[in-house]
Amino acid sequence: MRIEKNVILREIAGEYILIPTGSMALKFTGIFAINELGVSVWKLLEDGKEEGEIISSLMQEYEVDEETLTADVKDFLQSLREKELLLD
């Protein structure tokens, strides 16, 4: 699992967004706003972490049950895949 190399994470006015660059800008027009959990997942993806590692790491960071966190992470990863921002 790896993130699309032509997408960058930026903080603008307190909001985090994923911005397509280069050839990705031709495929995906617009921006993709993400929340705090999304930012944490994205940064772990940048570090080359896999889904299980991401969930384990986030369990230490957030006070939430594992079932809820796992579902949220899976949903976010699926959104990234649908927008071709995450490649398997």
N, C-alpha and C positions, 0 to 999 in steps of 0.2 A: 504494500500500500504506500503510495507516495503522492504528495500534492503536486498539482500542476505548477511547473516552474515559472510560468508567465503570469503568476498571480501574487500580489503583494498585500500584506496586512498593514493597514494604516489607521492611526487614531486621528480623527478629525472632530474638533469641537466636543470632545468627550465621548464620541461614538466610534466604534470599531467597524471598519469595512474592509472587504476584500475587493481589490481593484485588479481587473485583468490588464495585462500589458502585452506588447508584442503581438504575436499571432493569435493569442487568446482573446484579445480585444475584438478581433473580427468575428469570433464564434459567440462570445458572451458579451453583449452590449449592456452596459449599466454597471451597477455595483451590488454587492451582496453584504448587507448589514448583519453583524453577528453580536451576540451577547457575551457576557463574561465567560460563561462555560465554553462557548464557541472559540473564544480567544485562547483559552487554556488548551483546548483540544488542538487547535491549529498550531500552537507553539510546540506541542508534543509531537505532532505530525512532522513539523520542520526538523525535529531532532531524530526523526526516523522511527518513532515508537509505533508499535502495532496496537490494535484495538484493546487487547487484554492488558497491555502495559499502560495504555492511556487510562483505562478504567481504574486500575490499581493505583496509579499516581493520583488521580482525581479523588479517590475515596479518602485519601489522606488530607486533601485540600478542602473538600466540601463536607458539610454535615448533612448527609442525605443517605437513605438506605441504598444498598447496592442494586436492588432491582430497578428503582427509579433512575439512578445514575446510568445504569447499563442501557435502559430504554432511551434515555435522552441522548447519550453518546451515539447509539446506533442510528437514531433518527437524524442527528446532525450529520453523521458520516454519509448516510443515504442521501441527504439533501446535497451534499458536496458532490457525490457521485452523479446524481441526476443533472447537475449543472456542469459536469465534467471538470470540476475543480480538484477531484480526488481520483487517482488512477489506481487500479488494482494490479 
